[in-house]
Amino acid sequence: MRIDTALALSQTLVGDEAKVDVEHLLCEVLGQSRAYLYTWPERELNPEQMARFTAFLEQRQLGVPVAHILGRRAFWDFELEVNASTLIPRADTEALVEEALSLVASEPLRVADLGTGTGAVALALARERPFWDVWGCDKIPEAVALARRNAERLRVQNLTFVDGSWFEPLEGKFDLIVSNPPYIDPDDPHLGQGDLRFEPLTALTAADHGLADIEHIIKQARHHLNRAGWVVLEHGFDQAERVAQLFASSGFCNIRHRRDYGGNMRVTAGQIEQA
């Protein structure tokens, strides 16, 4: 079957809205870039390639995320192994990394990533600041194992991953604490749609309309921060004002926000008041 015929047929199976997904899957089968598909539309898929492409399409028809089908997802300037044990990294979370990097001087610091998942944020920070001592923790052992594999493959040395919930497994105090915690309301109807159906609810939802874990982190952070330390949190597009209030009520100052790539207020940071 020709490339253009395979693309056209796949659209009838998964719908036009999944066009980019189909292109990614076909690129994986061919070992080529997306541009190749439209430069050489007459090229033929061999039987082995066609069988693999068909298997991919069947999974996508069931709703399985492309990242889970391929077992990887790009983030920042690297690629991560992903699986169903934790969240698939989103591009919007890069705003969390950008904010963290912008807040502190380029000097040796201790940094903690709470609920690290794949290790995406911790790895981005550790790669950008090789003189930082970065820790990542997660209560899901499978996620910690995944993060460690990603660190090993990327050969990141200044990074430690540990098992445990939030601050429990961490040792000593930190200059910077970052987190992309669960922040979706458990009653949010979007949880039954799209890729979210295949991701663990414990990594997505939190009580109190999605704010319970954020509030816990903010209230406990002051006990784990060095003087003038920062906390940087990702949150829902409509939660920035409430998160800022939580920071203020816990004694944080210099509260600031950052928008994601879609223009939504996605990240809020606060600095602990100096003693």
Stockholm file with secondary structure:
# STOCKHOLM 1.0

chainA/1-275         MRIDTALALSQTLVGDEAKVDVEHLLCEVLGQSRAYLYTWPERELNPEQMARFTAFLEQRQLGVPVAHILGRRAFWDFELEVNASTLIPRADTEALVEEALSLVASEPLRVADLGTGTGAVALALARERPFWDVWGCDKIPEAVALARRNAERLRVQNLTFVDGSWFEPLEGKFDLIVSNPPYIDPDDPHLGQGDLRFEPLTALTAADHGLADIEHIIKQARHHLNRAGWVVLEHGFDQAERVAQLFASSGFCNIRHRRDYGGNMRVTAGQIEQA
#=GR chainA/1-275 SS CBHHHHHHHHHHHHCGGGHHHHHHHHHHHHTCCHHHHHHSTTCBCCHHHHHHHHHHHHHHHTTCCHHHHHTEEEETTEEEECCTTSCCCCGGGHHHHHHHHHHSCSSCCEEEEETCTTSHHHHHHHHHCTTSEEEEEESCHHHHHHHHHHHHHHTCCSEEEEESSTTTTCCSCEEEEEECCCCBCTTCGGGGSGGGGGSCGGGTBCHHHHTHHHHHHHHHHGGGEEEEEEEEEECCTTCHHHHHHHHHHTTEEEEEEEECTTSCEEEEEEEECCC
#=GC SS_cons         CBHHHHHHHHHHHHCGGGHHHHHHHHHHHHTCCHHHHHHSTTCBCCHHHHHHHHHHHHHHHTTCCHHHHHTEEEETTEEEECCTTSCCCCGGGHHHHHHHHHHSCSSCCEEEEETCTTSHHHHHHHHHCTTSEEEEEESCHHHHHHHHHHHHHHTCCSEEEEESSTTTTCCSCEEEEEECCCCBCTTCGGGGSGGGGGSCGGGTBCHHHHTHHHHHHHHHHGGGEEEEEEEEEECCTTCHHHHHHHHHHTTEEEEEEEECTTSCEEEEEEEECCC
//
